Amino acid sequence: MHRFNSPPDWPEPPSDTWRPPPGWEPDPDWPDAPAGWGFWVNRSGRPALGPIGAYGAVDAGRVEFAAIDPSLVLMHS
């Protein structure tokens, strides 16, 4: 389970299980996230790539890799 990790000076998510819906963008009035901010953490609180397609998730490489060989199953924690 991944948890959205709000940057400093952003409002806290409404719950620990909240995930940005598809197409969600932060309010333009909020400050920019610090450079390299990790928007997702795993259940242990460690930085995680995040769910594929979610705001702030690092997924471009996984999508390209899956397109190369769709028979591969990609898993991460």
N, C-alpha and C positions, 0 to 999 in steps of 0.2 A: 504494500500500500504506500503510495506516495502522498506527501502532504505539501500543499502550496506554502512557500516560504516568502511572506511579504517583505519587501525591502524596508529599511528604516524610513520613517515618516509617511508610510502608506498605512491606510486603515488595516486593522487585523481582519482576516477573513471571518465571515459570520459563524463558522464552526470549524473544528479540526478536520472534518471530512469534506469541506467545500473545495470544489475544483472550478476553475474558470470555465464557463460554458464555451462551446465552439464559437469562434469569432470574437471572443471577449478581448477588449483592449482596456488598459488602465485609464482612469480619468486623466485628461490632458492637464488638469490643474495639479496633479500629484507630481512631486519631484522625480527626476530620473533615478533609476536604480543605480547603485554604485557599479562601476566597471567590473565585469566578470561575476556579477551577483548570481548566485545559484537559486533559482526560483523554486526548486523542488528538493525535498529531503526524503529519505526513506524512513521506515518505522523506527529506526535507531537514531534518527536526527542527523544522519550523515548525508552529505550532498549526493543527489541522484540525478539521473538524466531526465526523469519525468515521463509522464505518459505520452505516447506518440500523438502528435497533433495538438497537444495542449499548449497554452500560452507559456512561453519561457522554457519549454522543453527542448532539449538538445536531441533532435531526431533526424536531421537531414541525412547524416551518414548511415543511420539504420535503415531509412527508407531506400536509399540508393543501393545499399548492400542487399536488401531483400529483393529489390528489382532484378539484381544480377542473377540470383538463384532463389526463386520463390519456394523451393522445397526446404530451405533452411528455416529452422525455428529459432528466433532470437529471444533470448531471455536475459534479464538483468535484475539486480536487486535495488 
